[in-house]
Amino acid sequence: MNPTVDPTAVGPVPVGAALALGDDALVLSHRLGEWAGNAPVLEEEVALANIALDLLGQARFLLSLAGDEDELAYQREERAFRNVQLVEQPNGDFAHTVARQLYFSVHQQLLYSQLAAGDGPFAALAAKAVKETAYHRDHAEHWTLRLGDGTEESHRRMQTALDALWRYTGELFEPVEGLHIDVEALREDWLALITPLLERATLTLPTGPQSGAWTAGAGRQGLHTEPFGRILAEMQHLHRSHPGASW
């Protein structure tokens, strides 16, 4: 998505909410970009790159609402980022990338659908982005079904990935200041979509101590997991090495 919506035309913007949504998209975009040259097949490399570019477009628009997008992306320290911990988790094997994308894209599509239906400062972005997130969700669902109901090995890996990342999903449904959405309805709708999909894929919704209202960490408050420091250093290295450079 190109940030074609005029940021000056959206009215007063809650900066914290813009940073939270923008950082989610920025960090996940970078994670997906790491598959360039490494995806299982060429078609998937193109698909993941396109999703990454969509997310980068969203990030640019959202960060521009909060300030200078380049400074916010490349000059902030780790504790200043407000992304959920889910999006910073390493790609792992392909099943882990699919599980992460499934959890996040279903949430993001539902979130943007709510925002697009309102008249707040994020409505214009959401109306455009909801079409992209529908594709992101469809892509993740396709691979969840394919891996879950595939070979014994692909099934095992997909279930392992779902179990490992489940602990990070609770944070998706914490209220964000300035973001006026029905969080409980969002979580209920998310579960209503995820649960039957996993059943179709012969997979099971994670249970045990990681199920229910489990919430891991506090990425929205700037507390991140160990992998985030490494991805941030990689993302910011070139800009910080050549400050003020133009290309």
Backbone as JSON, one array per atom type, in Angstrom:
{
  "sequence": "MNPTVDPTAVGPVPVGAALALGDDALVLSHRLGEWAGNAPVLEEEVALANIALDLLGQARFLLSLAGDEDELAYQREERAFRNVQLVEQPNGDFAHTVARQLYFSVHQQLLYSQLAAGDGPFAALAAKAVKETAYHRDHAEHWTLRLGDGTEESHRRMQTALDALWRYTGELFEPVEGLHIDVEALREDWLALITPLLERATLTLPTGPQSGAWTAGAGRQGLHTEPFGRILAEMQHLHRSHPGASW",
  "N": [[0.84, -1.19, 0.0], [0.61, 2.15, -0.93], [1.29, 5.11, 0.85], [-1.01, 7.01, 0.26], [-3.06, 8.46, 1.34], [-3.69, 11.63, 2.6], [-1.86, 12.67, 5.3], [-2.38, 15.02, 6.66], [-5.01, 15.39, 6.51], [-6.54, 13.93, 8.2], [-7.29, 14.74, 10.68], [-7.04, 15.34, 14.31], [-4.66, 13.18, 15.78], [-4.21, 10.31, 17.77], [-1.16, 9.84, 19.03], [0.14, 7.71, 20.33], [-1.38, 5.46, 19.59], [-1.01, 5.49, 16.82], [1.72, 4.97, 16.69], [1.78, 2.39, 17.83], [0.29, 0.75, 16.0], [1.73, 1.33, 13.69], [4.33, 0.45, 14.31], [3.87, -2.29, 14.66], [3.31, -3.04, 11.98], [5.69, -2.23, 10.7], [7.78, -3.76, 11.9], [6.96, -6.42, 11.43], [6.95, -6.36, 8.67], [9.69, -6.16, 8.14], [10.57, -8.6, 9.19], [9.28, -10.44, 7.43], [10.54, -9.69, 5.11], [12.99, -10.84, 5.45], [12.83, -13.31, 4.31], [13.47, -13.05, 1.67], [15.16, -14.46, -0.94], [15.36, -16.76, 0.49], [13.05, -18.22, 0.7], [10.85, -21.12, 0.49], [9.98, -21.73, -2.14], [10.04, -20.01, -5.32], [7.63, -18.69, -5.91], [6.54, -18.29, -3.37], [8.42, -16.6, -2.29], [7.95, -14.25, -3.71], [5.29, -13.78, -2.92], [5.5, -13.39, -0.12], [7.18, -11.18, -0.12], [5.51, -9.27, -1.27], [3.51, -9.06, 0.67], [5.07, -8.06, 2.73], [5.73, -5.55, 1.64], [3.21, -4.35, 1.49], [2.69, -4.08, 4.24], [4.77, -2.4, 4.93], [4.03, -0.09, 3.6], [1.73, 0.57, 5.07], [2.97, 1.04, 7.53], [4.56, 3.3, 6.96], [2.64, 5.28, 6.49], [1.28, 5.37, 8.98], [3.36, 5.96, 10.81], [4.05, 8.44, 9.84], [1.97, 9.93, 10.73], [2.59, 10.24, 13.34], [4.97, 11.59, 13.44], [8.22, 12.27, 12.04], [8.75, 9.86, 9.69], [11.13, 8.46, 9.0], [12.92, 9.11, 11.07], [11.55, 8.01, 13.22], [11.56, 5.31, 12.55], [14.29, 4.68, 12.34], [15.83, 5.94, 14.3], [14.91, 5.63, 16.89], [15.31, 4.1, 20.11], [15.28, 0.73, 21.44], [13.4, 0.5, 23.6], [11.54, 2.4, 22.95], [9.89, 1.51, 20.98], [6.66, 0.29, 20.11], [5.46, -2.06, 19.28], [3.63, -5.18, 19.27], [4.78, -8.18, 20.85], [4.53, -10.47, 19.32], [5.01, -9.96, 16.55], [7.72, -9.59, 16.37], [8.95, -12.0, 16.67], [11.26, -14.55, 15.64], [11.55, -15.8, 12.24], [11.88, -18.58, 12.09], [11.21, -21.97, 11.1], [9.34, -22.52, 8.03], [6.75, -23.07, 8.83], [6.52, -21.74, 11.28], [6.58, -19.07, 10.44], [4.19, -19.02, 8.99], [2.29, -19.56, 11.03], [2.65, -17.33, 12.72], [1.9, -15.32, 10.93], [-0.74, -16.04, 10.43], [-2.02, -15.73, 12.98], [-1.6, -12.95, 13.31], [-2.56, -11.67, 10.94], [-5.3, -12.32, 10.78], [-6.18, -11.02, 13.05], [-5.45, -8.36, 12.37], [-7.01, -7.82, 10.1], [-9.63, -7.91, 11.17], [-9.42, -5.85, 13.05], [-8.9, -3.56, 11.4], [-11.25, -3.6, 9.96], [-13.11, -2.85, 11.89], [-12.13, -0.25, 12.44], [-12.41, 0.98, 9.95], [-15.11, 1.18, 9.73], [-15.78, 3.25, 11.33], [-15.39, 6.8, 12.08], [-12.99, 7.83, 12.79], [-9.5, 8.97, 13.13], [-8.07, 6.96, 11.88], [-9.63, 5.82, 9.98], [-9.54, 6.25, 7.18], [-7.09, 5.11, 6.36], [-7.61, 2.48, 7.23], [-9.74, 1.69, 5.61], [-8.52, 1.36, 3.15], [-6.47, -0.46, 3.78], [-7.77, -2.73, 4.7], [-8.46, -4.31, 2.55], [-6.01, -5.26, 1.69], [-5.22, -6.7, 3.95], [-7.05, -8.73, 3.89], [-6.12, -10.31, 1.82], [-3.65, -11.04, 2.95], [-4.51, -12.56, 5.11], [-5.87, -14.62, 3.76], [-3.76, -15.85, 2.43], [-2.23, -16.82, 4.61], [-4.11, -18.56, 5.76], [-4.44, -20.43, 3.71], [-1.92, -21.71, 3.68], [-1.84, -22.71, 6.26], [-3.85, -24.66, 6.19], [-2.78, -26.29, 4.2], [-0.33, -27.18, 5.27], [-1.11, -28.2, 7.76], [-2.92, -30.26, 7.13], [-1.37, -31.89, 5.6], [1.51, -33.7, 5.13], [2.71, -36.04, 7.64], [4.93, -34.91, 8.84], [4.75, -32.16, 8.12], [2.37, -31.52, 9.4], [3.09, -31.92, 12.09], [5.04, -29.93, 12.43], [3.56, -27.61, 11.95], [1.68, -27.64, 14.02], [3.41, -27.48, 16.19], [4.47, -24.92, 15.79], [2.18, -23.29, 16.06], [1.58, -23.8, 18.75], [3.89, -22.77, 20.0], [3.81, -20.03, 19.47], [1.43, -19.16, 20.46], [1.36, -18.05, 23.01], [1.94, -15.4, 22.66], [-0.27, -14.16, 21.63], [-2.21, -13.02, 23.28], [-1.58, -10.36, 23.81], [-2.43, -8.99, 21.59], [-4.98, -8.23, 22.08], [-5.15, -6.35, 24.03], [-6.19, -3.21, 25.33], [-5.49, -0.21, 23.5], [-4.42, 2.98, 24.04], [-6.28, 5.61, 22.76], [-7.17, 4.24, 20.61], [-10.12, 3.42, 19.45], [-11.91, 0.82, 19.8], [-13.86, -2.2, 19.98], [-12.61, -4.28, 22.04], [-13.15, -6.77, 23.25], [-15.07, -7.89, 21.54], [-13.49, -8.06, 19.3], [-11.61, -10.02, 20.05], [-13.3, -12.22, 20.42], [-14.34, -12.56, 17.83], [-11.98, -13.14, 16.49], [-11.19, -15.6, 17.64], [-13.39, -17.05, 16.77], [-12.9, -17.27, 14.1], [-10.33, -18.41, 13.92], [-10.51, -20.89, 15.29], [-12.33, -22.83, 13.88], [-10.89, -22.96, 11.48], [-8.46, -24.16, 12.21], [-9.44, -26.61, 12.96], [-10.34, -27.59, 10.49], [-7.88, -27.92, 9.33], [-6.95, -30.09, 10.6], [-5.7, -29.53, 12.96], [-5.11, -28.42, 16.36], [-6.46, -26.05, 18.66], [-4.21, -24.34, 20.71], [-3.81, -25.44, 24.1], [-3.93, -25.59, 27.74], [-1.56, -24.07, 30.04], [-0.96, -21.93, 28.42], [-3.23, -21.11, 27.18], [-6.5, -19.48, 26.79], [-6.78, -16.35, 28.41], [-4.12, -15.68, 28.31], [-1.37, -13.51, 28.38], [1.53, -12.37, 27.0], [4.34, -10.65, 28.13], [4.98, -7.14, 27.47], [4.95, -5.55, 25.01], [3.72, -3.28, 23.99], [4.31, -1.47, 25.91], [6.94, -1.08, 25.56], [8.59, -3.17, 26.28], [10.47, -5.75, 25.21], [11.2, -8.88, 23.49], [14.15, -11.0, 23.43], [14.95, -11.46, 20.64], [14.27, -9.06, 19.41], [16.14, -7.01, 19.73], [18.2, -7.75, 18.01], [16.98, -7.73, 15.47], [16.33, -5.05, 15.29], [18.84, -3.79, 15.31], [19.82, -4.67, 12.87], [17.95, -3.56, 11.11], [18.34, -0.82, 11.48], [20.98, -0.31, 10.97], [22.28, 0.59, 8.51], [21.25, 3.19, 8.11], [22.09, 4.48, 10.45], [24.8, 4.26, 10.19], [25.41, 5.93, 8.11], [24.59, 8.77, 8.58], [22.29, 11.25, 7.52], [22.7, 10.79, 4.85], [21.96, 10.84, 1.33], [20.23, 9.27, -1.37]],
  "CA": [[0.0, 0.0, 0.0], [1.28, 3.43, -0.92], [0.63, 6.01, 1.8], [-1.57, 8.08, -0.56], [-3.98, 9.27, 2.12], [-3.01, 12.81, 3.11], [-1.85, 12.63, 6.76], [-2.87, 16.28, 7.23], [-6.47, 15.47, 6.34], [-7.21, 12.94, 9.05], [-7.67, 15.32, 11.97], [-6.15, 15.03, 15.44], [-4.27, 11.77, 15.81], [-3.58, 9.8, 18.99], [0.18, 9.45, 18.62], [0.46, 6.39, 20.86], [-2.04, 4.45, 18.77], [-0.34, 5.49, 15.51], [3.0, 4.27, 16.87], [1.54, 0.98, 18.08], [-0.08, 0.1, 14.75], [2.83, 1.51, 12.74], [5.44, -0.42, 14.69], [3.47, -3.65, 14.31], [3.48, -3.24, 10.54], [7.09, -2.05, 10.34], [8.61, -4.88, 12.36], [6.58, -7.63, 10.71], [7.43, -6.19, 7.3], [11.12, -6.5, 8.1], [10.68, -10.05, 9.4], [8.92, -11.13, 6.2], [11.58, -9.38, 4.13], [14.14, -11.73, 5.65], [12.66, -14.5, 3.48], [13.96, -12.79, 0.31], [16.29, -15.33, -1.25], [15.38, -17.93, 1.37], [11.74, -18.86, 0.75], [10.87, -22.51, -0.01], [9.85, -21.71, -3.6], [10.06, -18.65, -5.84], [6.31, -18.09, -5.79], [6.37, -17.84, -1.99], [9.29, -15.45, -2.08], [7.22, -13.1, -4.25], [4.1, -13.53, -2.09], [5.92, -12.83, 1.17], [7.7, -9.84, -0.38], [4.37, -8.39, -1.5], [2.89, -8.8, 1.97], [5.99, -7.16, 3.44], [5.6, -4.21, 1.07], [1.93, -3.82, 1.97], [2.86, -3.69, 5.64], [5.67, -1.24, 4.97], [3.22, 1.08, 3.23], [0.92, 0.91, 6.24], [3.86, 1.59, 8.55], [4.97, 4.64, 6.57], [1.54, 6.22, 6.72], [1.0, 5.48, 10.41], [4.45, 6.67, 11.48], [4.02, 9.85, 9.42], [0.97, 10.6, 11.57], [3.18, 10.46, 14.66], [6.18, 12.4, 13.34], [9.04, 11.96, 10.87], [8.75, 8.4, 9.6], [12.49, 7.94, 9.0], [13.47, 9.22, 12.43], [10.86, 7.06, 14.1], [11.97, 3.96, 12.2], [15.73, 4.41, 12.4], [16.54, 6.62, 15.37], [14.42, 5.29, 18.22], [15.9, 2.97, 20.8], [14.39, -0.43, 21.58], [12.3, 0.71, 24.55], [10.59, 3.37, 22.4], [9.01, 0.84, 20.02], [5.4, -0.1, 20.74], [4.87, -3.22, 18.61], [3.38, -6.38, 20.07], [5.91, -9.09, 20.79], [4.31, -11.5, 18.31], [5.58, -9.65, 15.23], [9.19, -9.59, 16.4], [9.47, -13.35, 16.82], [12.01, -14.97, 14.45], [10.83, -16.56, 11.23], [11.94, -20.01, 12.35], [10.95, -22.66, 9.85], [8.23, -21.9, 7.31], [5.52, -23.22, 9.62], [6.48, -20.67, 12.28], [6.19, -17.85, 9.74], [2.77, -19.14, 8.67], [1.52, -19.43, 12.27], [2.73, -15.92, 13.12], [1.11, -14.54, 9.98], [-2.14, -16.37, 10.64], [-2.49, -15.05, 14.18], [-1.58, -11.49, 13.17], [-3.36, -11.16, 9.83], [-6.71, -12.41, 11.14], [-6.4, -9.9, 13.99], [-5.35, -7.06, 11.7], [-8.18, -7.6, 9.25], [-10.76, -7.59, 12.04], [-9.16, -4.53, 13.62], [-9.1, -2.53, 10.39], [-12.67, -3.57, 9.61], [-13.76, -2.01, 12.89], [-11.7, 1.14, 12.27], [-12.95, 1.5, 8.69], [-16.54, 1.43, 9.91], [-15.95, 4.46, 12.12], [-15.0, 8.05, 11.44], [-11.82, 8.3, 13.5], [-8.35, 9.35, 12.33], [-7.49, 5.82, 11.17], [-10.65, 5.23, 9.1], [-9.12, 6.3, 5.77], [-6.08, 4.07, 6.2], [-8.22, 1.17, 7.43], [-10.57, 1.37, 4.45], [-7.62, 0.86, 2.12], [-5.66, -1.58, 4.25], [-8.57, -3.93, 4.97], [-8.4, -5.14, 1.35], [-4.71, -5.93, 1.72], [-5.17, -7.68, 5.03], [-7.85, -9.89, 3.47], [-5.19, -11.17, 1.08], [-2.67, -11.58, 3.9], [-5.2, -13.61, 5.86], [-6.13, -15.73, 2.85], [-2.48, -16.52, 2.21], [-1.89, -17.56, 5.83], [-5.06, -19.66, 5.93], [-4.12, -21.44, 2.7], [-0.75, -22.5, 4.1], [-2.2, -23.44, 7.48], [-4.57, -25.86, 5.74], [-1.88, -27.14, 3.41], [0.65, -27.81, 6.15], [-1.78, -28.97, 8.81], [-3.54, -31.46, 6.57], [-0.44, -32.42, 4.61], [2.23, -34.89, 5.59], [2.86, -36.15, 9.09], [5.96, -33.96, 9.27], [4.24, -30.78, 8.02], [1.38, -31.38, 10.46], [3.8, -31.78, 13.36], [5.7, -28.63, 12.48], [2.56, -26.55, 12.04], [1.14, -27.64, 15.39], [4.48, -26.98, 17.07], [4.55, -23.47, 15.61], [0.99, -22.7, 16.67], [1.74, -23.89, 20.2], [4.99, -21.92, 20.45], [3.5, -18.61, 19.31], [0.15, -18.84, 21.09], [1.55, -17.24, 24.21], [2.07, -13.98, 22.3], [-1.49, -13.64, 21.03], [-3.02, -12.26, 24.23], [-1.26, -8.94, 23.73], [-3.16, -8.4, 20.48], [-6.32, -7.82, 22.51], [-5.07, -5.36, 25.09], [-6.59, -1.87, 24.86], [-4.46, 0.76, 23.12], [-4.95, 4.33, 24.29], [-6.55, 6.37, 21.55], [-7.72, 3.35, 19.58], [-11.48, 3.19, 19.93], [-12.44, -0.41, 19.24], [-14.44, -3.14, 20.93], [-11.55, -5.28, 22.18], [-13.72, -8.08, 23.55], [-15.66, -8.39, 20.3], [-12.36, -8.39, 18.42], [-11.05, -11.3, 20.48], [-14.3, -13.27, 20.16], [-14.38, -12.78, 16.39], [-10.7, -13.77, 16.14], [-11.3, -17.01, 18.01], [-14.42, -17.67, 15.94], [-12.31, -17.54, 12.79], [-9.16, -19.27, 14.07], [-10.84, -22.23, 15.78], [-12.77, -23.76, 12.83], [-9.83, -23.12, 10.49], [-7.53, -25.17, 12.71], [-10.12, -27.9, 12.89], [-10.28, -28.03, 9.09], [-6.49, -28.27, 9.04], [-6.65, -31.21, 11.51], [-4.86, -29.0, 14.03], [-5.88, -28.1, 17.56], [-6.17, -24.78, 19.32], [-3.35, -24.6, 21.87], [-4.49, -25.49, 25.39], [-3.02, -25.64, 28.86], [-1.25, -22.79, 30.69], [-0.82, -20.85, 27.44], [-4.51, -20.84, 26.54], [-7.35, -18.5, 27.45], [-6.44, -14.93, 28.37], [-2.67, -15.54, 28.49], [-0.77, -12.36, 27.74], [2.98, -12.42, 27.19], [5.11, -9.43, 28.08], [4.34, -5.83, 27.34], [5.56, -4.86, 23.88], [3.11, -1.97, 23.87], [4.97, -0.59, 26.89], [8.36, -0.98, 25.22], [9.34, -4.32, 26.79], [10.53, -6.65, 24.06], [11.91, -10.15, 23.67], [15.55, -10.95, 23.01], [15.18, -11.32, 19.2], [13.98, -7.73, 18.88], [17.38, -6.22, 19.69], [18.95, -8.12, 16.81], [16.3, -7.25, 14.26], [16.41, -3.59, 15.28], [20.2, -3.44, 14.9], [19.91, -4.92, 11.43], [17.09, -2.61, 10.41], [18.81, 0.56, 11.63], [22.44, -0.24, 10.8], [22.71, 1.41, 7.38], [20.88, 4.58, 8.35], [22.93, 5.04, 11.51], [26.19, 4.27, 9.72], [25.57, 7.04, 7.17], [23.55, 9.76, 8.93], [22.1, 12.37, 6.6], [23.02, 10.43, 3.46], [20.85, 10.8, 0.37], [20.51, 8.21, -2.36]],
  "C": [[0.88, 1.24, 0.0], [0.54, 4.36, 0.03], [0.04, 7.21, 1.1], [-2.58, 8.93, 0.18], [-3.2, 10.42, 2.75], [-3.04, 12.8, 4.65], [-2.41, 13.89, 7.4], [-4.38, 16.36, 7.18], [-7.23, 14.55, 7.27], [-7.6, 13.49, 10.41], [-6.7, 14.95, 13.07], [-5.9, 13.53, 15.56], [-3.72, 11.39, 17.17], [-2.23, 9.18, 18.64], [0.52, 8.04, 19.09], [-0.15, 5.27, 20.03], [-1.38, 4.34, 17.4], [0.99, 4.75, 15.59], [2.78, 2.77, 17.05], [1.23, 0.24, 16.78], [1.06, 0.19, 13.72], [4.0, 0.6, 13.05], [5.12, -1.89, 14.43], [3.79, -3.94, 12.85], [4.95, -3.16, 10.13], [7.92, -3.28, 10.69], [8.25, -6.17, 11.62], [7.01, -7.55, 9.24], [8.89, -6.59, 7.18], [11.32, -8.0, 8.29], [10.38, -10.81, 8.1], [9.95, -10.88, 5.11], [12.81, -10.26, 4.27], [14.02, -13.01, 4.83], [13.16, -14.28, 2.05], [15.22, -13.61, 0.06], [16.33, -16.6, -0.44], [14.06, -18.69, 1.41], [11.79, -20.25, 0.13], [10.8, -22.61, -1.53], [9.76, -20.26, -4.04], [8.71, -17.95, -5.67], [6.07, -17.55, -4.38], [7.26, -16.65, -1.67], [8.6, -14.17, -2.56], [6.03, -12.76, -3.36], [4.48, -12.87, -0.77], [6.47, -11.41, 0.99], [6.56, -8.85, -0.6], [3.65, -8.06, -0.2], [3.76, -7.83, 2.78], [5.87, -5.73, 2.94], [4.28, -3.56, 1.46], [2.07, -3.28, 3.39], [3.76, -2.47, 5.77], [4.92, 0.02, 4.57], [2.33, 1.53, 4.37], [1.78, 1.6, 7.3], [4.25, 3.03, 8.22], [3.87, 5.65, 6.85], [1.32, 6.45, 8.21], [2.1, 6.25, 11.13], [4.48, 8.14, 11.08], [2.97, 10.63, 10.19], [1.56, 10.98, 12.93], [4.41, 11.37, 14.63], [6.91, 12.12, 12.04], [9.23, 10.46, 10.77], [10.15, 7.81, 9.64], [13.11, 7.99, 10.4], [12.84, 8.2, 13.36], [11.3, 5.63, 13.8], [13.43, 3.69, 12.55], [16.46, 5.03, 13.58], [16.05, 6.27, 16.77], [15.2, 4.11, 18.8], [14.84, 1.9, 21.04], [13.18, -0.15, 22.46], [11.24, 1.68, 24.03], [9.64, 2.75, 21.39], [7.82, 0.25, 20.76], [4.72, -1.29, 20.05], [4.62, -4.36, 19.59], [4.55, -7.35, 19.87], [5.75, -10.17, 19.72], [5.07, -11.2, 17.03], [7.09, -9.67, 15.21], [9.79, -10.98, 16.52], [10.15, -13.8, 15.53], [11.15, -15.79, 13.5], [10.79, -18.05, 11.54], [11.83, -20.79, 11.06], [9.7, -22.04, 9.22], [6.93, -21.99, 8.08], [5.41, -22.13, 10.67], [6.06, -19.34, 11.63], [4.71, -17.87, 9.41], [1.92, -18.94, 9.92], [1.51, -17.98, 12.75], [1.85, -15.06, 12.23], [-0.38, -14.81, 10.14], [-2.68, -15.61, 11.84], [-2.61, -13.54, 13.95], [-2.53, -11.01, 12.09], [-4.86, -11.25, 10.09], [-7.06, -11.26, 12.09], [-6.42, -8.57, 13.26], [-6.54, -6.79, 10.8], [-9.42, -7.23, 10.07], [-10.62, -6.19, 12.63], [-9.45, -3.42, 12.61], [-10.54, -2.47, 9.92], [-13.44, -2.72, 10.6], [-13.41, -0.54, 12.68], [-12.3, 1.76, 11.02], [-14.42, 1.85, 8.81], [-16.81, 2.7, 10.71], [-15.55, 5.7, 11.35], [-13.78, 8.66, 12.14], [-10.65, 8.58, 12.58], [-7.72, 8.21, 11.53], [-8.46, 5.22, 10.15], [-10.19, 5.18, 7.65], [-8.07, 5.23, 5.48], [-6.73, 2.69, 6.25], [-9.03, 0.75, 6.22], [-9.72, 0.84, 3.3], [-6.92, -0.42, 2.55], [-6.47, -2.86, 4.45], [-8.58, -4.86, 3.76], [-7.08, -5.91, 1.29], [-4.68, -7.03, 2.79], [-6.03, -8.9, 4.73], [-6.98, -10.86, 2.67], [-4.17, -11.81, 2.01], [-3.28, -12.75, 4.68], [-5.43, -14.84, 4.98], [-4.86, -16.54, 2.6], [-2.1, -17.38, 3.41], [-2.82, -18.76, 6.03], [-4.77, -20.79, 4.93], [-2.97, -22.34, 3.16], [-1.01, -23.26, 5.4], [-2.91, -24.74, 7.12], [-3.63, -26.82, 5.03], [-0.87, -27.87, 4.29], [-0.01, -28.69, 7.2], [-2.34, -30.28, 8.31], [-2.67, -32.06, 5.48], [0.2, -33.71, 5.06], [2.29, -34.92, 7.12], [3.85, -35.12, 9.61], [5.45, -32.52, 9.2], [3.19, -30.51, 9.09], [2.07, -31.14, 11.81], [4.42, -30.4, 13.49], [4.7, -27.49, 12.63], [1.96, -26.49, 13.44], [2.16, -27.11, 16.38], [4.58, -25.46, 16.99], [3.37, -22.76, 16.25], [1.11, -22.69, 18.19], [2.77, -22.9, 20.72], [4.62, -20.44, 20.43], [2.2, -18.19, 19.99], [0.29, -17.89, 22.27], [1.63, -15.75, 23.91], [0.79, -13.36, 21.78], [-2.32, -12.78, 21.98], [-2.81, -10.76, 24.12], [-2.0, -8.23, 22.59], [-4.48, -7.78, 20.93], [-6.29, -6.95, 23.76], [-5.47, -4.0, 24.55], [-5.37, -1.0, 24.54], [-5.06, 2.14, 23.27], [-5.1, 5.09, 22.98], [-7.12, 5.55, 20.42], [-9.09, 2.88, 20.06], [-12.1, 1.99, 19.21], [-13.04, -1.26, 20.36], [-13.48, -4.32, 21.04], [-12.13, -6.67, 22.42], [-14.36, -8.69, 22.31], [-14.57, -8.82, 19.32], [-11.8, -9.76, 18.77], [-12.02, -12.45, 20.18], [-14.36, -13.6, 18.67], [-13.11, -13.5, 15.91], [-10.74, -15.26, 16.45], [-12.31, -17.75, 17.14], [-13.92, -17.98, 14.54], [-11.16, -18.54, 12.89], [-9.56, -20.71, 14.39], [-11.31, -23.18, 14.67], [-11.72, -23.98, 11.74], [-8.85, -24.21, 10.93], [-8.16, -26.56, 12.69], [-10.1, -28.45, 11.47], [-8.88, -28.5, 8.72], [-6.02, -29.46, 9.87], [-5.66, -30.81, 12.6], [-5.74, -28.67, 15.23], [-5.47, -26.74, 18.11], [-5.31, -25.08, 20.54], [-4.13, -24.53, 23.18], [-3.45, -25.53, 26.5], [-2.71, -24.26, 29.39], [-1.12, -21.63, 29.72], [-2.15, -20.46, 26.81], [-5.26, -19.73, 27.26], [-6.82, -17.09, 27.3], [-4.95, -14.67, 28.57], [-2.15, -14.33, 27.73], [0.72, -12.37, 28.04], [3.56, -11.02, 27.12], [4.3, -8.17, 27.93], [5.03, -5.04, 26.23], [5.0, -3.46, 23.69], [3.71, -0.95, 24.84], [6.47, -0.52, 26.66], [9.22, -2.11, 25.77], [9.31, -5.41, 25.72], [11.33, -7.91, 24.38], [13.31, -10.04, 23.08], [15.75, -10.8, 21.5], [15.0, -9.89, 18.67], [15.24, -6.88, 18.79], [18.18, -6.5, 18.43], [18.29, -7.61, 15.54], [16.39, -5.73, 14.16], [17.79, -3.13, 14.83], [20.38, -3.61, 13.4], [19.13, -3.88, 10.64], [17.67, -1.2, 10.41], [20.27, 0.76, 11.25], [22.85, 0.74, 9.7], [22.43, 2.88, 7.63], [21.79, 5.22, 9.4], [24.39, 5.11, 11.1], [26.46, 5.45, 8.8], [24.5, 8.09, 7.44], [23.49, 10.91, 7.91], [22.39, 12.04, 5.16], [21.77, 10.48, 2.6], [21.23, 9.86, -0.75], [20.01, 8.63, -3.74]]
}
